[in-house]
């Protein structure tokens, strides 16, 4: 669900937003609440402020660590976002 919203916002693909909406509707109440209060605000910020993912040559980054990629592409880890 999180990935679909990210794709929908960053790439502008309506099918991804639709999948995110229906996917979130299937979440249990406590998971849906956490998604709406914690994950969704983070997704919106990361998708709008981070680097455009479709323009990245991912094959040139296979050997890099996740924290290194996050730093390069302006992505704040969810855990860091929640504590700020």
N, CA, C and O of each residue as an XYZ file, in Angstrom:
336
protein
N       0.840     -1.187      0.000
C       0.000      0.000      0.000
C       0.885      1.250      0.000
O       0.637      2.200     -0.743
N       1.903      1.232      0.833
C       2.813      2.373      0.921
C       3.489      2.636     -0.419
O       3.560      3.779     -0.871
N       3.978      1.593     -1.043
C       4.665      1.733     -2.332
C       3.701      2.244     -3.401
O       4.077      3.082     -4.221
N       2.488      1.758     -3.401
C       1.513      2.191     -4.412
C       1.202      3.680     -4.289
O       1.105      4.378     -5.298
N       1.046      4.168     -3.065
C       0.821      5.602     -2.889
C       2.031      6.401     -3.347
O       1.881      7.435     -3.998
N       3.234      5.927     -3.013
C       4.455      6.614     -3.452
C       4.491      6.692     -4.972
O       4.729      7.761     -5.536
N       4.256      5.568     -5.634
C       4.258      5.539     -7.106
C       3.187      6.465     -7.676
O       3.433      7.199     -8.634
N       2.010      6.422     -7.084
C       0.922      7.256     -7.575
C       1.221      8.735     -7.478
O       0.922      9.501     -8.394
N       1.814      9.136     -6.358
C       2.134     10.550     -6.161
C       3.305     10.965     -7.042
O       3.231     11.976     -7.740
N       4.386     10.186     -7.013
C       5.586     10.600     -7.736
C       5.451     10.439     -9.252
O       5.902     11.303    -10.003
N       4.850      9.365     -9.700
C       4.763      9.101    -11.136
C       3.465      9.610    -11.751
O       3.349      9.682    -12.974
N       2.487      9.964    -10.920
C       1.216     10.455    -11.432
C       0.383      9.381    -12.103
O      -0.365      9.663    -13.040
N       0.508      8.146    -11.626
C      -0.229      7.035    -12.228
C      -1.509      6.759    -11.439
O      -1.442      6.303    -10.298
N      -2.675      7.029    -12.033
C      -3.934      6.833    -11.320
C      -4.153      5.396    -10.861
O      -4.770      5.167     -9.821
N      -3.652      4.425    -11.626
C      -3.859      3.025    -11.237
C      -3.148      2.716     -9.926
O      -3.613      1.876     -9.156
N      -2.029      3.381     -9.661
C      -1.304      3.161     -8.409
C      -2.072      3.753     -7.234
O      -2.160      3.138     -6.171
N      -2.624      4.940     -7.422
C      -3.427      5.557     -6.366
C      -4.651      4.693     -6.080
O      -5.003      4.478     -4.920
N      -5.295      4.201     -7.124
C      -6.456      3.331     -6.952
C      -6.082      2.075     -6.176
O      -6.809      1.661     -5.273
N      -4.955      1.468     -6.522
C      -4.492      0.280     -5.798
C      -4.203      0.623     -4.345
O      -4.489     -0.177     -3.454
N      -3.644      1.798     -4.093
C      -3.380      2.227     -2.724
C      -4.655      2.418     -1.929
O      -4.729      2.027     -0.764
N      -5.655      3.014     -2.545
C      -6.935      3.244     -1.864
C      -7.597      1.922     -1.504
O      -8.001      1.715     -0.360
N      -7.706      1.025     -2.484
C      -8.362     -0.249     -2.207
C      -7.516     -1.138     -1.306
O      -8.052     -1.914     -0.514
N      -6.206     -1.029     -1.422
C      -5.330     -1.784     -0.528
C      -5.462     -1.313      0.906
O      -5.513     -2.128      1.827
N      -5.518      0.001      1.105
C      -5.671      0.552      2.454
C      -7.031      0.193      3.042
O      -7.154      0.002      4.252
N      -8.042      0.102      2.200
C      -9.378     -0.265      2.677
C      -9.400     -1.682      3.237
O     -10.248     -2.012      4.067
N      -8.480     -2.511      2.792
C      -8.423     -3.894      3.268
C      -7.656     -4.043      4.577
O      -7.692     -5.105      5.199
N      -6.968     -2.993      4.998
C      -6.207     -3.069      6.241
C      -7.147     -3.138      7.435
O      -8.254     -2.601      7.401
N      -6.697     -3.801      8.486
C      -7.474     -3.818      9.725
C      -7.432     -2.426     10.340
O      -6.570     -1.611     10.011
N      -8.367     -2.172     11.230
C      -8.550     -0.835     11.786
C      -7.262     -0.249     12.374
O      -6.926      0.900     12.083
N      -6.539     -1.010     13.191
C      -5.325     -0.472     13.818
C      -4.221     -0.226     12.783
O      -3.474      0.745     12.900
N      -4.114     -1.093     11.778
C      -3.124     -0.890     10.718
C      -3.504      0.301      9.833
O      -2.641      1.071      9.410
N      -4.788      0.439      9.563
C      -5.250      1.559      8.745
C      -4.982      2.884      9.458
O      -4.548      3.855      8.837
N      -5.242      2.916     10.765
C      -4.988      4.130     11.534
C      -3.506      4.494     11.492
O      -3.156      5.655     11.282
N      -2.631      3.500     11.691
C      -1.190      3.755     11.649
C      -0.772      4.215     10.248
O       0.056      5.115     10.106
N      -1.345      3.597      9.224
C      -1.028      4.000      7.854
C      -1.406      5.459      7.618
O      -0.608      6.229      7.082
N      -2.609      5.836      8.011
C      -3.098      7.189      7.755
C      -2.385      8.253      8.584
O      -2.196      9.376      8.116
N      -1.988      7.916      9.807
C      -1.371      8.919     10.681
C       0.145      8.969     10.570
O       0.738     10.023     10.803
N       0.789      7.860     10.220
C       2.250      7.825     10.188
C       2.806      7.660      8.779
O       3.655      8.441      8.349
N       2.337      6.663      8.071
C       2.922      6.344      6.768
C       2.512      7.327      5.674
O       3.362      7.776      4.905
N       1.247      7.664      5.593
C       0.780      8.524      4.500
C       1.438      9.910      4.507
O       1.865     10.371      3.449
N       1.537     10.596      5.662
C       2.240     11.892      5.636
C       3.697     11.750      5.187
O       4.212     12.605      4.466
N       4.358     10.672      5.612
C       5.744     10.415      5.211
C       5.836     10.173      3.708
O       6.727     10.700      3.042
N       4.914      9.375      3.178
C       4.905      9.066      1.746
C       4.751     10.341      0.922
O       5.487     10.560     -0.040
N       3.803     11.168      1.300
C       3.551     12.400      0.545
C       4.804     13.271      0.533
O       5.190     13.791     -0.513
N       5.437     13.430      1.691
C       6.644     14.260      1.747
C       7.779     13.663      0.921
O       8.446     14.382      0.176
N       8.002     12.364      1.044
C       9.112     11.736      0.327
C       8.883     11.744     -1.183
O       9.816     11.975     -1.953
N       7.658     11.496     -1.602
C       7.357     11.446     -3.037
C       7.435     12.824     -3.685
O       7.767     12.938     -4.865
N       7.132     13.863     -2.922
C       7.156     15.202     -3.504
C       8.518     15.880     -3.385
O       8.870     16.705     -4.227
N       9.285     15.543     -2.354
C      10.571     16.219     -2.134
C      11.781     15.399     -2.565
O      12.851     15.959     -2.805
N      11.627     14.083     -2.667
C      12.750     13.230     -3.054
C      13.023     13.291     -4.548
O      12.252     13.872     -5.312
N      14.109     12.694     -4.945
C      14.475     12.653     -6.366
C      13.479     11.788     -7.139
O      12.928     10.831     -6.595
N      13.253     12.123     -8.388
C      12.321     11.374     -9.230
C      12.898      9.989     -9.509
O      13.927      9.870    -10.174
N      12.252      8.955     -9.012
C      12.801      7.596     -9.050
C      12.909      7.002    -10.444
O      13.778      6.164    -10.683
N      12.052      7.412    -11.369
C      12.112      6.836    -12.704
C      13.349      7.297    -13.467
O      13.751      6.669    -14.446
N      13.950      8.396    -13.015
C      15.121      8.942    -13.702
C      16.442      8.381    -13.161
O      17.518      8.806    -13.582
N      16.358      7.433    -12.235
C      17.567      6.866    -11.624
C      17.963      5.601    -12.376
O      17.119      4.748    -12.653
N      19.231      5.481    -12.702
C      19.754      4.254    -13.315
C      20.061      3.263    -12.195
O      21.183      3.210    -11.690
N      19.061      2.484    -11.818
C      19.185      1.595    -10.667
C      20.279      0.551    -10.849
O      20.876      0.108     -9.868
N      20.549      0.155    -12.078
C      21.583     -0.861    -12.305
C      22.976     -0.372    -11.903
O      23.886     -1.182    -11.730
N      23.150      0.925    -11.756
C      24.437      1.472    -11.319
C      24.561      1.545     -9.795
O      25.582      1.995     -9.275
N      23.528      1.104     -9.084
C      23.507      1.239     -7.624
C      23.313     -0.090     -6.891
O      23.016     -0.086     -5.697
N      23.472     -1.222     -7.574
C      23.221     -2.530     -6.961
C      24.046     -2.776     -5.705
O      23.552     -3.378     -4.751
N      25.282     -2.326     -5.691
C      26.202     -2.639     -4.599
C      26.112     -1.665     -3.422
O      26.783     -1.863     -2.409
N      25.314     -0.641     -3.539
C      25.232      0.367     -2.484
C      24.271     -0.059     -1.378
O      23.349     -0.843     -1.602
N      24.504      0.469     -0.194
C      23.636      0.154      0.941
C      22.370      1.016      0.884
O      22.346      2.065      0.240
N      21.341      0.562      1.555
C      20.082      1.312      1.603
C      20.295      2.703      2.213
O      19.821      3.686      1.643
N      20.997      2.821      3.361
C      21.218      4.173      3.900
C      21.950      5.098      2.921
O      21.653      6.291      2.862
N      22.892      4.563      2.162
C      23.604      5.364      1.172
C      22.649      5.850      0.080
O      22.701      7.011     -0.325
N      21.794      4.972     -0.384
C      20.813      5.349     -1.412
C      19.834      6.395     -0.878
O      19.500      7.356     -1.571
N      19.381      6.196      0.358
C      18.454      7.160      0.949
C      19.079      8.547      1.010
O      18.422      9.544      0.713
N      20.335      8.605      1.393
C      21.024      9.892      1.480
C      21.187     10.529      0.096
O      20.944     11.723     -0.074
N      21.597      9.731     -0.882
C      21.805     10.252     -2.243
C      20.532     10.812     -2.864
O      20.560     11.831     -3.553
N      19.422     10.134     -2.613
C      18.185     10.481     -3.303
C      17.204     11.279     -2.448
O      16.055     11.483     -2.842
N      17.658     11.728     -1.279
C      16.838     12.612     -0.454
C      15.658     11.950      0.212
O      14.607     12.572      0.372
N      15.811     10.694      0.605
C      14.731      9.972      1.264
C      15.026      9.876      2.760
O      16.066      9.350      3.156
N      14.124     10.377      3.581
C      14.248     10.267      5.028
C      13.659      8.927      5.449
O      12.519      8.626      5.094
N      14.407      8.110      6.202
C      13.839      6.845      6.675
C      12.590      7.105      7.524
O      12.519      8.106      8.238
N      11.630      6.221      7.446
C      10.375      6.382      8.186
C      10.637      6.558      9.676
O       9.997      7.391     10.318
N      11.561      5.793     10.234
C      11.850      5.862     11.664
C      12.355      7.252     12.051
O      11.971      7.782     13.094
N      13.203      7.836     11.229
C      13.722      9.182     11.495
C      12.624     10.229     11.339
O      12.574     11.201     12.092
N      11.760     10.032     10.377
C      10.662     10.972     10.130
C       9.709     10.998     11.319
O       9.248     12.065     11.726
N       9.412      9.819     11.878
C       8.477      9.721     12.991
C       9.030     10.354     14.258
O       8.265     10.883     15.065
N      10.343     10.311     14.446
C      10.926     10.844     15.676
C      11.154     12.349     15.611
O      11.492     12.966     16.621
N      10.973     12.944     14.437
C      11.201     14.398     14.326
C       9.929     15.186     14.541
O       9.946     16.415     14.481
